[in-house]
Amino acid sequence: MAQQATQVLHSSVEKEAWDLYEVGSYEDVVVLAKRNPENYYVQHLGYLALYELTGRATISAPKGISNLAPLVDAIQNFELGKNGEACKNLNLYFQLQSNPLCFSIIQTAIKIYFREEAYEDAKNIILRYKKQWNDLSFIKEEVTCNYYLKRYDEVIKVFRDHMKQLNDPEMHKLVGMALLFLDRHKEANLIFENIPNKLNLPSFEEKRKTYDSVYRNIKELEKKSNSLNHKDLEDMGFAYLFNGEYGKAEKMFLTLTEKLKSKLCNV
């Protein structure tokens, strides 16, 4: 990575700052920025390092122009709740193939893209990073992008190619739901059977009979859906599915996935 970074750096202090930032020595980057107030690149990198240390944009963005400026602008807009503008700033940075990448930059970008539900943009930079550095650090986020982009075949493919890295409940749920939407119920059932608090899929013969009574009351259930428990919401999802209302079924299952995901991990 250091060799790649030198293509866009113009002084030894910039290279030193980048090398420190890349390996996570953020305190040292902040110190270096204080020592070089005239260098805009180092100032911007110091700002990014401070953001990594604090998790917030605690100071005003440095003035001046450098190739890191779009990243600084993205964080500023993100902190102000201007997620769309933040995504545009990120896209501007990633347009230049010469701009260096590292783990923390990709991680921050994914957080911003996910907040805006810009899954296509997030997937593009994940694939670029994975290819450039042969790094699977963001393989779970890649699966998540494919899922929300409704590319369910890709969800299954990535899962099969990287099963060891994706062996956790959250990923199994997404894969199970992808199989469900592909109408591969038996395979989905096998996935769900091995997940704690599993979703129970009915057999083909039972499905209409089981959810007929739920579907008859679906309008009343919709009115109080915000207060329903997980099981009732799950029943609503299957009632929609088995009565051909696929759009509503998908929306309900996505809601369930989000609820389950929030319990299992931080995203």
C-alpha positions as CSV (number, residue, x, y, z in Angstrom):
1,M,0.0,0.0,0.0
2,A,2.8,2.4,0.8
3,Q,4.2,2.0,-2.7
4,Q,0.8,2.8,-4.2
5,A,0.4,5.8,-2.0
6,T,3.6,7.4,-3.2
7,Q,2.0,7.8,-6.7
8,V,-0.1,10.7,-5.3
9,L,2.1,12.1,-2.6
10,H,4.5,14.9,-3.1
11,S,6.8,15.0,-0.1
12,S,8.4,12.7,2.4
13,V,6.2,14.1,5.2
14,E,3.1,13.2,3.2
15,K,4.4,9.7,2.7
16,E,5.3,9.4,6.4
17,A,1.8,10.6,7.3
18,W,0.1,8.1,5.0
19,D,2.2,5.2,6.2
20,L,1.2,6.0,9.8
21,Y,-2.4,6.4,8.9
22,E,-2.5,3.2,6.9
23,V,-1.3,1.1,9.9
24,G,-3.6,2.8,12.4
25,S,-1.1,5.0,14.1
26,Y,-3.7,7.8,14.2
27,E,-2.2,9.7,17.2
28,D,1.1,10.0,15.4
29,V,-0.7,11.4,12.3
30,V,-2.4,14.0,14.5
31,V,1.0,15.0,15.9
32,L,2.5,15.2,12.5
33,A,-0.4,17.4,11.3
34,K,0.2,19.8,14.1
35,R,3.9,20.1,13.1
36,N,3.1,20.8,9.4
37,P,0.2,23.3,9.4
38,E,1.2,24.5,5.9
39,N,0.8,21.0,4.3
40,Y,-2.9,20.6,3.3
41,Y,-2.6,16.9,2.6
42,V,-1.2,16.2,6.0
43,Q,-3.8,18.5,7.6
44,H,-6.6,16.5,5.9
45,L,-5.0,13.2,6.9
46,G,-4.8,14.5,10.5
47,Y,-8.5,15.3,10.3
48,L,-9.3,11.8,9.1
49,A,-7.1,10.3,11.8
50,L,-8.8,12.3,14.5
51,Y,-12.1,11.1,13.2
52,E,-10.9,7.5,13.5
53,L,-9.8,8.2,17.1
54,T,-13.0,9.9,18.3
55,G,-15.7,8.7,15.9
56,R,-16.9,12.2,15.4
57,A,-15.9,15.3,13.5
58,T,-14.9,17.2,16.6
59,I,-13.1,20.1,14.8
60,S,-13.7,22.2,11.8
61,A,-12.4,20.8,8.5
62,P,-9.0,22.1,7.5
63,K,-8.8,24.6,4.6
64,G,-6.9,24.0,1.4
65,I,-7.0,21.5,-1.5
66,S,-5.6,18.0,-1.6
67,N,-6.8,14.7,-3.1
68,L,-8.1,13.8,0.4
69,A,-10.4,16.8,0.5
70,P,-13.5,14.9,-0.8
71,L,-13.1,12.4,2.2
72,V,-13.0,15.3,4.6
73,D,-16.1,16.9,3.0
74,A,-17.9,13.5,3.1
75,I,-17.3,13.2,6.9
76,Q,-18.4,16.8,7.4
77,N,-21.7,16.3,5.4
78,F,-22.3,12.9,7.1
79,E,-22.0,14.5,10.6
80,L,-24.5,17.2,9.5
81,G,-26.9,14.5,8.3
82,K,-26.4,15.3,4.7
83,N,-25.9,11.7,3.7
84,G,-26.6,12.2,0.0
85,E,-24.0,14.9,-0.3
86,A,-21.6,12.8,1.7
87,C,-22.1,10.0,-0.9
88,K,-21.3,12.4,-3.7
89,N,-18.1,13.4,-2.0
90,L,-17.1,9.8,-1.7
91,N,-17.8,9.1,-5.3
92,L,-15.6,12.0,-6.3
93,Y,-12.7,10.5,-4.3
94,F,-13.2,7.0,-5.6
95,Q,-13.4,8.2,-9.2
96,L,-9.7,8.7,-9.3
97,Q,-8.0,5.3,-9.4
98,S,-4.8,6.8,-8.2
99,N,-6.3,7.9,-4.8
100,P,-5.0,5.4,-2.2
101,L,-7.2,3.0,-0.3
102,C,-6.9,1.5,3.1
103,F,-9.1,-0.4,5.6
104,S,-10.2,2.7,7.5
105,I,-11.2,4.6,4.4
106,I,-13.3,1.8,3.1
107,Q,-14.9,1.2,6.5
108,T,-15.9,4.8,6.8
109,A,-17.2,4.9,3.3
110,I,-19.3,1.8,3.8
111,K,-20.9,3.3,6.9
112,I,-21.9,6.4,5.0
113,Y,-23.1,4.5,1.9
114,F,-25.2,2.1,4.1
115,R,-26.8,5.1,5.9
116,E,-27.9,6.4,2.5
117,E,-28.8,2.9,1.3
118,A,-26.4,3.4,-1.6
119,Y,-25.6,-0.3,-1.8
120,E,-24.4,-0.2,-5.4
121,D,-21.7,2.4,-4.6
122,A,-20.7,0.5,-1.4
123,K,-20.4,-2.8,-3.4
124,N,-18.2,-1.1,-6.0
125,I,-15.6,0.0,-3.5
126,I,-15.7,-3.3,-1.7
127,L,-15.0,-5.2,-4.9
128,R,-12.3,-2.7,-5.8
129,Y,-10.6,-3.1,-2.4
130,K,-11.0,-6.9,-2.4
131,K,-9.4,-7.2,-5.9
132,Q,-6.6,-4.7,-5.3
133,W,-5.4,-6.1,-2.0
134,N,-6.8,-9.7,-2.1
135,D,-8.6,-8.8,1.2
136,L,-11.8,-10.3,2.4
137,S,-12.3,-7.9,5.4
138,F,-15.6,-6.6,4.0
139,I,-17.0,-9.9,2.6
140,K,-20.0,-9.7,4.9
141,E,-20.8,-6.2,3.7
142,E,-20.6,-7.5,0.1
143,V,-23.2,-10.1,0.9
144,T,-25.4,-7.4,2.5
145,C,-25.1,-5.2,-0.5
146,N,-26.1,-8.0,-2.9
147,Y,-29.1,-8.9,-0.6
148,Y,-30.5,-5.4,-0.6
149,L,-29.8,-5.0,-4.3
150,K,-32.0,-8.1,-4.7
151,R,-29.2,-10.0,-6.4
152,Y,-30.0,-13.2,-4.6
153,D,-28.0,-15.5,-6.9
154,E,-24.9,-13.4,-6.0
155,V,-25.7,-13.8,-2.3
156,I,-25.6,-17.5,-2.7
157,K,-22.5,-17.6,-4.8
158,V,-20.5,-15.4,-2.4
159,F,-21.7,-17.5,0.5
160,R,-20.6,-20.7,-1.1
161,D,-17.2,-19.3,-2.1
162,H,-16.4,-18.0,1.4
163,M,-18.4,-20.1,3.8
164,K,-15.8,-20.1,6.5
165,Q,-15.7,-16.3,6.7
166,L,-19.5,-16.1,6.5
167,N,-20.3,-18.6,9.2
168,D,-22.4,-16.6,11.5
169,P,-26.2,-16.2,12.2
170,E,-26.6,-12.9,10.5
171,M,-25.2,-14.2,7.2
172,H,-27.1,-17.4,7.4
173,K,-30.3,-15.4,7.8
174,L,-29.6,-13.3,4.7
175,V,-28.7,-16.5,2.7
176,G,-31.8,-18.2,3.9
177,M,-34.0,-15.2,2.9
178,A,-32.2,-15.1,-0.5
179,L,-33.0,-18.8,-1.1
180,L,-36.6,-18.1,0.0
181,F,-37.0,-15.3,-2.6
182,L,-35.5,-17.6,-5.2
183,D,-38.3,-20.1,-4.4
184,R,-35.8,-22.6,-3.1
185,H,-37.7,-23.4,0.0
186,K,-36.1,-26.7,0.9
187,E,-32.6,-25.2,0.9
188,A,-33.8,-22.2,2.8
189,N,-35.3,-24.5,5.4
190,L,-32.0,-26.3,5.9
191,I,-30.3,-22.9,6.5
192,F,-32.9,-21.7,9.0
193,E,-32.9,-25.0,10.8
194,N,-29.4,-24.3,12.0
195,I,-29.9,-20.8,13.2
196,P,-30.9,-19.9,16.8
197,N,-34.4,-18.4,16.9
198,K,-34.9,-19.9,13.4
199,L,-37.6,-18.9,11.0
200,N,-39.8,-22.0,10.4
201,L,-40.8,-22.6,6.8
202,P,-43.9,-24.7,6.3
203,S,-44.0,-27.6,3.8
204,F,-45.6,-26.9,0.5
205,E,-48.7,-28.9,1.4
206,E,-49.2,-27.0,4.7
207,K,-48.4,-23.5,3.6
208,R,-51.8,-22.2,2.3
209,K,-53.8,-23.9,4.9
210,T,-51.6,-22.7,7.7
211,Y,-51.7,-19.0,6.7
212,D,-55.3,-18.8,5.3
213,S,-56.6,-17.5,8.7
214,V,-53.8,-15.0,8.9
215,Y,-54.4,-13.7,5.5
216,R,-58.1,-13.3,6.1
217,N,-57.2,-10.9,9.0
218,I,-54.3,-9.2,7.2
219,K,-55.9,-5.8,7.0
220,E,-56.4,-5.7,10.7
221,L,-52.9,-6.9,11.3
222,E,-51.5,-4.2,9.0
223,K,-53.1,-1.5,11.2
224,K,-51.2,-2.6,14.3
225,S,-48.1,-4.0,12.7
226,N,-45.8,-1.6,14.6
227,S,-46.8,-3.3,17.9
228,L,-46.8,-6.9,16.7
229,N,-44.2,-9.4,18.0
230,H,-41.7,-11.2,15.8
231,K,-43.8,-14.3,15.4
232,D,-46.9,-12.3,14.2
233,L,-44.8,-10.3,11.7
234,E,-43.3,-13.6,10.4
235,D,-46.8,-15.0,10.0
236,M,-47.8,-11.9,8.1
237,G,-44.8,-12.3,5.8
238,F,-45.7,-15.9,4.9
239,A,-49.3,-15.1,4.5
240,Y,-48.4,-12.4,1.9
241,L,-45.9,-14.8,0.2
242,F,-48.3,-17.7,-0.1
243,N,-51.1,-15.5,-1.4
244,G,-49.0,-14.0,-4.2
245,E,-48.3,-10.6,-2.7
246,Y,-44.6,-10.9,-3.1
247,G,-43.7,-7.2,-2.8
248,K,-45.4,-7.0,0.7
249,A,-43.8,-10.3,1.7
250,E,-40.4,-9.1,0.8
251,K,-40.9,-5.8,2.7
252,M,-42.0,-7.7,5.8
253,F,-39.1,-10.2,5.7
254,L,-36.6,-7.3,5.2
255,T,-38.1,-5.7,8.3
256,L,-37.6,-9.0,10.2
257,T,-34.1,-9.3,9.0
258,E,-33.2,-5.9,10.2
259,K,-34.7,-6.6,13.7
260,L,-32.8,-9.9,13.9
261,K,-29.6,-8.3,12.7
262,S,-29.8,-5.5,15.2
263,K,-29.9,-8.0,18.0
264,L,-26.9,-10.0,16.7
265,C,-24.4,-7.4,15.8
266,N,-23.7,-3.8,15.2
267,V,-23.9,-2.6,11.6
